[in-house]
Amino acid sequence: MRRGLIFPIFALLFLVIYPNIGHSQFSSPGDSFDLQEEDSFQVGGDIFSDFNEDLEAAQILEDERFYRYGRFFSFIASLGTTTFDGNRGRAYEDELPSYGLSLLYFSDFQNAMGLGLEFSKHNMFFPDPTKGVKDGEETGFGFIEVSMLRVFFSYRYYIDTANLGTALTYSNPYFIGRMEYWYTTSKFIDQDVLADDSGGGLGFGLGFGLEFPVKIKESYLGLEFLYHTVNFHDKFTNNFESEDGGVGFDDLTGDGYSTKVSYVFSW
């Protein structure tokens, strides 16, 4: 074969083979891209479908765990103390104990709402004349018995202790907020002519607590501490202001504090 024919022959073979090579190299990626694009923009497609499926699966697992290990309701019976600061705290002698009953509903492991009532008794003693006693009386109010009944709506947030120590995990710590209505009655034991002084006041409570399991999911021992601010109906009364420098108070301002030990029945 002549050398002058070698180059045209190779050129002819290249032209015959090149279209097939070019088609095999460049047509497939284009085809796959077209298919991906078609899948992505088809009617009803959701680019977040995988993400949503993961969320739904996680929620289902959490619900199943709550139904198996969580509490749905708790009935709480408690005993404790109720004290005050300010003039109300100086005027009152607290009678122990305070009583409480409440019902708690759990929406999940960390959130619970409740309704309840509490009752406490206190007393005051004014041997000297005060402004609230009729003119001409040389004696004071004497012994006054005070009863306090409050109803409340509460919200509890239980802290997630999964990554904390065993002691904290089993103590079930929580924060609590309450909206309260205090109904107060003062009976003037030594003054027959004076009618009982009754009235109500709106208040709020904030605090924290612990619940130690006696039998997991069924019964617990609770310990709770609360601060109360209340707009008592007799908060700014001057009936107990002294007339002659004796025992008395210009008003009955003061905030409350309560400590409770509870037994919790759950199901």
MOJOZI-V685062 format. One record per helix or strand. SS is the DSSP state (H for helix, E for strand). FROM is the first residue (numbers start at 1). TO is the last residue. If there is no record, write none. Layout:
# MOJOZI-V685062
{{SS	FROM	TO} {SS	FROM	TO}}
This chain:
# MOJOZI-V685062
{{H	3	40} {H	49	69} {E	73	84} {H	86	91} {E	93	106} {E	111	126} {E	130	130} {E	142	158} {H	166	171} {E	174	188} {E	197	215} {E	219	230} {E	242	242} {E	256	266}}
